[in-house]
Amino acid sequence: MCKKTNETRLERIQEIASKQIGSVRSVSLKLKGVLWICTLKMQLGEHFEQIAVSDEDPTEAVRGTKNRLKKIIKRYGAV
């Protein structure tokens, strides 16, 4: 079993979002000051949606974005 990296987690977020929503513009992880910010940008028809989670640990920021995306999909069926 291979060890998960933030890169594979970001790819998985993009896969989930594109499968459930359709149009994914970008998934990114950036360091701003002392916080890591993981951002998922999507376009649903005319509307532009963004999910962003910040944390001091980059892995937790990525996990938080994935969990928030899953929660939104479960609750609403789409963004």
N, CA, C and O atoms as a MOPAC input file, in Angstrom:
PM7 MOZYME 1SCF
protein

 N      0.84000 1    -1.18300 1     0.00000 1
 C      0.00000 1     0.00000 1     0.00000 1
 C      0.88300 1     1.24300 1     0.00000 1
 O      1.79600 1     1.36900 1     0.81500 1
 N      0.59900 1     2.15800 1    -0.92500 1
 C      1.41700 1     3.36200 1    -1.01000 1
 C      0.92000 1     4.41900 1    -0.03600 1
 O     -0.26300 1     4.47800 1     0.30000 1
 N      1.83600 1     5.23400 1     0.39700 1
 C      1.51000 1     6.29500 1     1.33700 1
 C      0.83300 1     7.45000 1     0.59500 1
 O      1.28000 1     7.84800 1    -0.48100 1
 N     -0.23600 1     7.98200 1     1.16800 1
 C     -0.94600 1     9.09500 1     0.54800 1
 C     -0.13000 1    10.37200 1     0.69800 1
 O      0.47000 1    10.62800 1     1.74300 1
 N     -0.12100 1    11.15700 1    -0.35700 1
 C      0.52600 1    12.46000 1    -0.32300 1
 C     -0.53900 1    13.52600 1    -0.56500 1
 O     -1.65800 1    13.21100 1    -0.96900 1
 N     -0.19300 1    14.76300 1    -0.32100 1
 C     -1.14100 1    15.83900 1    -0.57700 1
 C     -1.48700 1    15.92700 1    -2.05900 1
 O     -2.60600 1    16.29500 1    -2.41800 1
 N     -0.53700 1    15.59100 1    -2.91000 1
 C     -0.78100 1    15.60300 1    -4.35200 1
 C     -1.85500 1    14.58600 1    -4.72900 1
 O     -2.75800 1    14.89500 1    -5.50700 1
 N     -1.76100 1    13.37900 1    -4.18400 1
 C     -2.79000 1    12.36800 1    -4.48600 1
 C     -4.13300 1    12.75600 1    -3.87900 1
 O     -5.18000 1    12.46000 1    -4.45500 1
 N     -4.11600 1    13.40800 1    -2.73500 1
 C     -5.36600 1    13.88300 1    -2.12200 1
 C     -6.02100 1    14.95900 1    -2.98700 1
 O     -7.23900 1    14.95200 1    -3.16800 1
 N     -5.21900 1    15.88100 1    -3.52100 1
 C     -5.75300 1    16.91800 1    -4.40100 1
 C     -6.33900 1    16.30800 1    -5.67100 1
 O     -7.38400 1    16.75200 1    -6.14700 1
 N     -5.67700 1    15.29900 1    -6.22100 1
 C     -6.19800 1    14.60800 1    -7.40400 1
 C     -7.52400 1    13.92700 1    -7.09500 1
 O     -8.43200 1    13.93200 1    -7.92600 1
 N     -7.64000 1    13.34500 1    -5.91500 1
 C     -8.88000 1    12.68600 1    -5.50700 1
 C    -10.01600 1    13.69900 1    -5.34100 1
 O    -11.15400 1    13.42100 1    -5.72100 1
 N     -9.71400 1    14.86600 1    -4.77800 1
 C    -10.71800 1    15.92300 1    -4.65300 1
 C    -11.21300 1    16.32800 1    -6.03500 1
 O    -12.41500 1    16.48400 1    -6.25100 1
 N    -10.27900 1    16.49800 1    -6.97100 1
 C    -10.65700 1    16.88200 1    -8.33000 1
 C    -11.50900 1    15.79400 1    -8.97900 1
 O    -12.47100 1    16.10000 1    -9.68400 1
 N    -11.17000 1    14.54400 1    -8.75000 1
 C    -11.92500 1    13.42300 1    -9.31400 1
 C    -13.35500 1    13.39000 1    -8.76900 1
 O    -14.30900 1    13.23900 1    -9.53300 1
 N    -13.50100 1    13.53200 1    -7.45600 1
 C    -14.82500 1    13.52900 1    -6.82600 1
 C    -15.66500 1    14.69200 1    -7.34600 1
 O    -16.83000 1    14.51000 1    -7.70100 1
 N    -15.07800 1    15.88100 1    -7.39100 1
 C    -15.81000 1    17.07100 1    -7.82600 1
 C    -16.21400 1    16.97100 1    -9.29300 1
 O    -17.34000 1    17.32300 1    -9.64500 1
 N    -15.32000 1    16.50200 1   -10.14600 1
 C    -15.65900 1    16.41300 1   -11.56700 1
 C    -16.70700 1    15.33700 1   -11.81900 1
 O    -17.52400 1    15.47200 1   -12.72900 1
 N    -16.69300 1    14.27700 1   -11.02900 1
 C    -17.68400 1    13.21200 1   -11.18100 1
 C    -19.06700 1    13.68600 1   -10.72000 1
 O    -20.06700 1    13.36800 1   -11.36400 1
 N    -19.14000 1    14.43200 1    -9.62800 1
 C    -20.41300 1    14.84900 1    -9.04900 1
 C    -20.92400 1    16.18300 1    -9.60900 1
 O    -22.13200 1    16.36100 1    -9.77200 1
 N    -20.02600 1    17.10900 1    -9.90100 1
 C    -20.43300 1    18.44300 1   -10.30500 1
 C    -20.24100 1    18.66400 1   -11.79200 1
 O    -21.11900 1    19.21100 1   -12.46000 1
 N    -19.11500 1    18.24900 1   -12.30900 1
 C    -18.88100 1    18.38700 1   -13.74100 1
 C    -17.68200 1    19.24600 1   -14.08500 1
 O    -16.67700 1    18.72500 1   -14.56900 1
 N    -17.75700 1    20.53400 1   -13.85300 1
 C    -16.71500 1    21.44200 1   -14.29600 1
 C    -15.84500 1    21.90700 1   -13.12600 1
 O    -16.28200 1    22.70600 1   -12.29700 1
 N    -14.62600 1    21.40600 1   -13.06800 1
 C    -13.67500 1    21.80700 1   -12.02900 1
 C    -12.62300 1    22.68700 1   -12.68400 1
 O    -11.96700 1    22.27900 1   -13.64200 1
 N    -12.46800 1    23.89900 1   -12.16300 1
 C    -11.47600 1    24.81100 1   -12.71800 1
 C    -10.08900 1    24.53000 1   -12.14600 1
 O     -9.10900 1    24.44000 1   -12.88600 1
 N    -10.01700 1    24.39200 1   -10.80900 1
 C     -8.71100 1    24.13400 1   -10.21100 1
 C     -8.85300 1    23.64600 1    -8.77900 1
 O     -9.84500 1    23.91200 1    -8.10100 1
 N     -7.83400 1    22.92600 1    -8.34400 1
 C     -7.67500 1    22.52900 1    -6.94600 1
 C     -6.25300 1    22.92700 1    -6.58800 1
 O     -5.30000 1    22.49000 1    -7.23300 1
 N     -6.10800 1    23.76000 1    -5.55200 1
 C     -4.76400 1    24.25200 1    -5.25100 1
 C     -4.50500 1    24.26400 1    -3.75300 1
 O     -5.42900 1    24.29600 1    -2.94100 1
 N     -3.23200 1    24.23800 1    -3.41200 1
 C     -2.76800 1    24.31600 1    -2.04000 1
 C     -1.68500 1    25.38600 1    -1.99400 1
 O     -0.64900 1    25.26500 1    -2.64700 1
 N     -1.94100 1    26.44900 1    -1.20200 1
 C     -1.00500 1    27.56800 1    -1.15200 1
 C     -0.69100 1    27.92600 1     0.28800 1
 O     -1.52400 1    27.76500 1     1.18000 1
 N      0.50800 1    28.40800 1     0.50000 1
 C      0.93300 1    28.90400 1     1.80900 1
 C      0.79500 1    30.41800 1     1.81600 1
 O      1.43000 1    31.11300 1     1.02200 1
 N     -0.04500 1    30.92800 1     2.72600 1
 C     -0.22600 1    32.37700 1     2.86900 1
 C      0.06500 1    32.72100 1     4.32100 1
 O     -0.72000 1    32.40900 1     5.21600 1
 N      1.18700 1    33.35900 1     4.53700 1
 C      1.62000 1    33.65800 1     5.90300 1
 C      2.01800 1    32.36900 1     6.60600 1
 O      2.94900 1    31.68400 1     6.18200 1
 N      1.31200 1    32.04400 1     7.67600 1
 C      1.59000 1    30.80000 1     8.40200 1
 C      0.52000 1    29.73900 1     8.14500 1
 O      0.60900 1    28.63000 1     8.67100 1
 N     -0.49600 1    30.07500 1     7.33700 1
 C     -1.58500 1    29.13900 1     7.07700 1
 C     -1.51400 1    28.57100 1     5.66900 1
 O     -1.16600 1    29.27200 1     4.71800 1
 N     -1.84900 1    27.29100 1     5.54800 1
 C     -2.00300 1    26.63600 1     4.25800 1
 C     -3.47300 1    26.74600 1     3.86700 1
 O     -4.35700 1    26.50200 1     4.68700 1
 N     -3.73000 1    27.11100 1     2.62300 1
 C     -5.10300 1    27.25800 1     2.14100 1
 C     -5.30000 1    26.32100 1     0.96300 1
 O     -4.60500 1    26.41200 1    -0.04900 1
 N     -6.26300 1    25.41400 1     1.11400 1
 C     -6.62700 1    24.50700 1     0.03800 1
 C     -7.92600 1    25.03000 1    -0.57300 1
 O     -8.91600 1    25.22700 1     0.13100 1
 N     -7.91300 1    25.25200 1    -1.89000 1
 C     -9.04700 1    25.86100 1    -2.56900 1
 C     -9.49800 1    24.98400 1    -3.73100 1
 O     -8.68400 1    24.51000 1    -4.52400 1
 N    -10.81000 1    24.77700 1    -3.81600 1
 C    -11.43400 1    24.06000 1    -4.92600 1
 C    -12.32500 1    25.05200 1    -5.64300 1
 O    -13.23400 1    25.62100 1    -5.03700 1
 N    -12.07900 1    25.27000 1    -6.93200 1
 C    -12.88000 1    26.20300 1    -7.72600 1
 C    -13.63900 1    25.40900 1    -8.78300 1
 O    -13.05900 1    24.62800 1    -9.53800 1
 N    -14.97300 1    25.63300 1    -8.81700 1
 C    -15.83900 1    24.89900 1    -9.73700 1
 C    -16.74400 1    25.88300 1   -10.46200 1
 O    -16.96600 1    27.00200 1    -9.99900 1
 N    -17.26300 1    25.44700 1   -11.60500 1
 C    -18.24700 1    26.24200 1   -12.31800 1
 C    -19.43300 1    25.35000 1   -12.60200 1
 O    -19.30600 1    24.31800 1   -13.26100 1
 N    -20.59000 1    25.75500 1   -12.10200 1
 C    -21.83000 1    25.00600 1   -12.27200 1
 C    -22.77100 1    25.87900 1   -13.08800 1
 O    -23.43000 1    26.76700 1   -12.54700 1
 N    -22.83300 1    25.62400 1   -14.39400 1
 C    -23.63900 1    26.46600 1   -15.26800 1
 C    -23.07800 1    27.87100 1   -15.29600 1
 O    -21.91100 1    28.07100 1   -15.63300 1
 N    -23.90400 1    28.85200 1   -14.94300 1
 C    -23.45800 1    30.23700 1   -14.92000 1
 C    -22.79700 1    30.60400 1   -13.60200 1
 O    -22.12100 1    31.62900 1   -13.50900 1
 N    -22.98600 1    29.77900 1   -12.58600 1
 C    -22.50900 1    30.09800 1   -11.24900 1
 C    -21.09900 1    29.56900 1   -11.01600 1
 O    -20.73200 1    28.49200 1   -11.48600 1
 N    -20.32700 1    30.34700 1   -10.28500 1
 C    -18.95600 1    29.99500 1    -9.93600 1
 C    -18.90600 1    29.75100 1    -8.44100 1
 O    -19.25000 1    30.63800 1    -7.65900 1
 N    -18.48600 1    28.57600 1    -8.03500 1
 C    -18.44100 1    28.20200 1    -6.62700 1
 C    -17.00300 1    27.96300 1    -6.20000 1
 O    -16.15500 1    27.57000 1    -7.00200 1
 N    -16.74500 1    28.20700 1    -4.92500 1
 C    -15.40200 1    28.00100 1    -4.37800 1
 C    -15.50900 1    27.45400 1    -2.96200 1
 O    -16.30500 1    27.93900 1    -2.15800 1
 N    -14.70500 1    26.44300 1    -2.66400 1
 C    -14.59800 1    25.89700 1    -1.31700 1
 C    -13.15100 1    26.10600 1    -0.89300 1
 O    -12.22900 1    25.72800 1    -1.61600 1
 N    -12.95100 1    26.70400 1     0.27300 1
 C    -11.59600 1    26.94300 1     0.76100 1
 C    -11.51600 1    26.59900 1     2.24100 1
 O    -12.40200 1    26.95300 1     3.01900 1
 N    -10.44700 1    25.90500 1     2.62400 1
 C    -10.20500 1    25.54200 1     4.01300 1
 C     -8.76100 1    25.91800 1     4.33700 1
 O     -7.84800 1    25.63100 1     3.56200 1
 N     -8.56000 1    26.56300 1     5.49100 1
 C     -7.20200 1    26.93700 1     5.89500 1
 C     -6.84100 1    26.24400 1     7.20000 1
 O     -7.69300 1    26.02400 1     8.06100 1
 N     -5.57000 1    25.90800 1     7.32900 1
 C     -5.05900 1    25.24100 1     8.52700 1
 C     -3.55400 1    25.45300 1     8.57700 1
 O     -2.93200 1    25.77200 1     7.56300 1
 N     -2.97800 1    25.27800 1     9.74500 1
 C     -1.52100 1    25.38900 1     9.88000 1
 C     -0.81100 1    24.19300 1     9.26300 1
 O      0.35100 1    24.29900 1     8.87000 1
 N     -1.49900 1    23.05100 1     9.17200 1
 C     -0.94400 1    21.83700 1     8.58000 1
 C     -1.52600 1    21.65600 1     7.17800 1
 O     -2.74800 1    21.64800 1     7.02900 1
 N     -0.69500 1    21.51000 1     6.15200 1
 C     -1.22000 1    21.38900 1     4.78800 1
 C     -2.10200 1    20.15700 1     4.58700 1
 O     -3.08100 1    20.21400 1     3.84400 1
 N     -1.76600 1    19.05700 1     5.23600 1
 C     -2.56200 1    17.83900 1     5.09600 1
 C     -3.95800 1    18.03200 1     5.66200 1
 O     -4.93300 1    17.56200 1     5.07700 1
 N     -4.06400 1    18.71500 1     6.78600 1
 C     -5.37700 1    18.97000 1     7.39200 1
 C     -6.20900 1    19.91800 1     6.52900 1
 O     -7.43100 1    19.78100 1     6.46900 1
 N     -5.57500 1    20.86300 1     5.87000 1
 C     -6.30200 1    21.76800 1     4.97100 1
 C     -6.88900 1    20.99000 1     3.80200 1
 O     -8.03400 1    21.22500 1     3.41500 1
 N     -6.11500 1    20.06700 1     3.23700 1
 C     -6.59200 1    19.25400 1     2.11600 1
 C     -7.70600 1    18.32000 1     2.58000 1
 O     -8.72800 1    18.19200 1     1.90500 1
 N     -7.52000 1    17.67900 1     3.70700 1
 C     -8.56200 1    16.79200 1     4.24800 1
 C     -9.84900 1    17.55500 1     4.53500 1
 O    -10.94300 1    17.05800 1     4.26800 1
 N     -9.71900 1    18.75700 1     5.07600 1
 C    -10.88900 1    19.56900 1     5.37700 1
 C    -11.67300 1    19.93500 1     4.12500 1
 O    -12.90400 1    19.94200 1     4.14000 1
 N    -10.96200 1    20.23900 1     3.03900 1
 C    -11.62200 1    20.55600 1     1.77100 1
 C    -12.37200 1    19.35000 1     1.24500 1
 O    -13.50900 1    19.47200 1     0.79000 1
 N    -11.74300 1    18.18700 1     1.30300 1
 C    -12.39500 1    16.95600 1     0.83300 1
 C    -13.62400 1    16.64600 1     1.67700 1
 O    -14.67000 1    16.29300 1     1.13200 1
 N    -13.51700 1    16.76900 1     2.97900 1
 C    -14.65300 1    16.50000 1     3.86100 1
 C    -15.79600 1    17.47700 1     3.61900 1
 O    -16.96100 1    17.07900 1     3.60500 1
 N    -15.47200 1    18.75300 1     3.42800 1
 C    -16.50700 1    19.74700 1     3.15500 1
 C    -17.20200 1    19.46600 1     1.83000 1
 O    -18.42300 1    19.59300 1     1.73100 1
 N    -16.42700 1    19.08300 1     0.80100 1
 C    -17.00600 1    18.73800 1    -0.49900 1
 C    -17.95100 1    17.54800 1    -0.36600 1
 O    -19.06300 1    17.57600 1    -0.89300 1
 N    -17.51600 1    16.50800 1     0.33200 1
 C    -18.35800 1    15.32900 1     0.51900 1
 C    -19.63900 1    15.66600 1     1.27500 1
 O    -20.71000 1    15.15900 1     0.94300 1
 N    -19.53100 1    16.51900 1     2.28700 1
 C    -20.69300 1    16.92300 1     3.07900 1
 C    -21.69900 1    17.68600 1     2.21700 1
 O    -22.90500 1    17.46700 1     2.33000 1
 N    -21.20800 1    18.57800 1     1.35900 1
 C    -22.08100 1    19.35200 1     0.47200 1
 C    -22.76400 1    18.43700 1    -0.53300 1
 O    -23.96100 1    18.57700 1    -0.78400 1
 N    -22.01700 1    17.50200 1    -1.10900 1
 C    -22.58900 1    16.57200 1    -2.08200 1
 C    -23.64300 1    15.70800 1    -1.41500 1
 O    -24.70500 1    15.46800 1    -1.98900 1
 N    -23.36000 1    15.24200 1    -0.21800 1
 C    -24.31400 1    14.39900 1     0.50100 1
 C    -25.58900 1    15.17000 1     0.84200 1
 O    -26.69200 1    14.63900 1     0.71000 1
 N    -25.44000 1    16.40400 1     1.27500 1
 C    -26.58500 1    17.20900 1     1.70100 1
 C    -27.42700 1    17.69400 1     0.52800 1
 O    -28.65400 1    17.61300 1     0.57600 1
 N    -26.79500 1    18.18800 1    -0.51000 1
 C    -27.53000 1    18.83500 1    -1.59600 1
 C    -27.53400 1    18.05400 1    -2.89800 1
 O    -28.29600 1    18.38400 1    -3.80700 1
 N    -26.71800 1    17.04500 1    -3.00900 1
 C    -26.63100 1    16.29500 1    -4.24200 1
 C    -25.67800 1    16.94200 1    -5.23900 1
 O    -25.18800 1    16.27100 1    -6.14700 1
 N    -25.41600 1    18.20600 1    -5.08600 1
 C    -24.46900 1    18.95900 1    -5.91500 1
 C    -24.21600 1    20.29400 1    -5.24100 1
 O    -24.87200 1    20.63200 1    -4.25600 1
 N    -23.28900 1    21.03400 1    -5.75600 1
 C    -22.97700 1    22.35000 1    -5.17900 1
 C    -23.91600 1    23.37600 1    -5.75000 1
 O    -23.83100 1    24.55300 1    -5.40000 1

